[in-house]
Amino acid sequence: MVPVRTCIGSRRRAPRSSLLRVVARGDQVVPDPKAVMPGRGAWLTPTVDAYETAVSRRAFRRALRLDREPDTSAVREHIRALDPSDTTEQAERLMDN
């Protein structure tokens, strides 16, 4: 059985392998692509749309149980560094399953 997680941005369920885990480090949220960092994590579809939705919904703060809005710029830069066409198509393909 494949582990399934829910994206904090789109609220869609997808296989864990297709999502990006993020972790709070102080007042900053950092990407955890290998999903091995200690601490509470949240899962995000690695697309700019899902990231922006999560920011507008204040989902990072809620999912990571933080006292104030965190700095999520490291996550944004990580997502933008990925190949945009590949990530969007892959995410859409996996979400349709």
C-alpha positions in Angstrom: 0.0 0.0 0.0 1.3 3.4 -1.0 1.4 6.1 1.8 -1.0 8.9 1.0 -0.8 12.5 2.3 -3.0 15.6 1.9 -1.5 18.8 0.4 -1.9 21.8 2.7 -2.5 24.0 -0.4 -4.9 22.2 -2.7 -6.3 19.9 0.0 -6.0 17.0 -2.4 -4.7 13.6 -1.4 -1.7 12.2 -3.3 1.0 9.6 -2.9 3.6 10.8 -0.4 6.3 10.4 -3.1 4.7 13.1 -5.3 4.5 15.7 -2.5 7.1 17.9 -0.9 7.5 17.8 2.9 8.2 21.1 4.6 9.4 21.6 8.2 9.4 24.6 10.5 12.9 25.8 11.7 12.2 28.6 14.1 10.3 31.3 12.2 11.2 29.9 8.8 9.7 27.0 6.8 12.2 25.0 4.9 11.8 22.2 2.3 12.6 18.7 3.2 12.7 16.8 -0.1 14.1 13.6 1.4 11.5 13.7 4.2 14.0 12.9 7.0 14.3 16.2 9.0 13.1 16.0 12.6 10.0 17.9 13.7 6.5 18.4 12.6 6.1 18.4 8.9 3.4 19.3 6.4 3.0 18.1 2.8 2.7 20.4 -0.3 2.2 19.7 -4.0 5.4 21.1 -5.5 3.7 23.7 -7.7 3.6 27.4 -7.4 -0.2 27.3 -7.4 -0.4 25.0 -4.5 2.2 27.1 -2.6 0.3 30.4 -3.2 -2.9 28.8 -2.1 -1.3 27.5 1.1 0.1 31.0 1.8 -3.2 32.7 1.2 -5.0 30.2 3.4 -2.3 30.6 6.1 -2.0 26.8 5.9 1.7 26.7 6.9 1.0 28.3 10.2 -1.9 26.1 11.0 -0.4 22.8 9.8 2.9 23.3 11.5 1.2 24.7 14.7 3.2 28.0 14.7 2.5 31.1 16.8 2.9 33.5 13.9 3.1 33.6 10.1 6.4 32.0 9.1 8.9 33.0 6.4 8.2 30.6 3.5 10.6 32.1 0.9 12.9 29.0 1.1 10.0 26.8 0.0 9.0 29.1 -2.8 12.6 29.2 -4.1 12.9 25.4 -3.9 9.7 25.0 -5.9 10.7 27.5 -8.5 14.1 25.8 -8.9 12.3 22.7 -10.0 11.4 22.3 -13.7 8.0 24.1 -13.8 6.6 22.1 -16.7 7.7 18.7 -15.3 6.4 19.5 -11.7 3.0 20.8 -12.8 2.4 17.9 -15.3 3.5 15.3 -12.8 1.5 16.7 -10.0 -1.7 16.9 -12.2 -1.1 13.3 -13.4 -0.8 12.0 -9.8 -3.7 14.0 -8.5 -6.0 12.5 -11.2 -5.3 9.0 -10.0 
